[in-house]
């Protein structure tokens, strides 16, 4: 019996100019992985707290310290609570999602009406912001209080909101305050993959950036 030979992989291509928004979305979220999850807390003009998770999120700059959120509108183009609150108050707080609060984060994705406090529904604790009106979440291993820096309007349906970090909160076992070193095991952050799949960061390995001298020596 002859051994079956594995076929060589071949290219599969997609012209994004010809795809629907949903098709582009599926390819992007399945490929650009893992994506960190921001559990964003805001307040409206009446002081009501809103919390919602976003996986279109990352840090873009350290000087100035800038985080970015991709916030989509409702299908009828109305702003979602997070986008509207940031527009009206100019502030928001990004709470990092650990494995311990993953299920609570998921509760915050339920489309509650504005008068319903997602944090209470999820069993999370809102703590007063140090520099902004929006609260930070006590159970989150880290949180960044942000002031809106700039908003990019992408067509009719989406905004890219950039925020400057003004203040940070950490659980004491997560950060070495002297070295400014974050313990990834203690942070225990989760990330979003494609579809409904998430991942942890518990499997890790180090790769030192080679110098030119190292490369020449090899």
Secondary structure, 3 states (H helix, E strand, C coil): CCCCCCCCCCCCCCCHHHCCHHHHHHHHHHHCCCEECEEEEEECCCCCEEEEEECCEEEEEECCEEEEEEEECCCCCCCCHHHHHHHHHCEEEEEECEHHHHHHHHHCCCCCCCCCCHHHHHCCCEECCCCCCCCEECCCCEEEEEEEEEEEEECCCEEEEEEEEEEEEECCCCEECCCCEECHHHHCEEEECCCCCEEECCCCCCCCCCCHHHHHHC
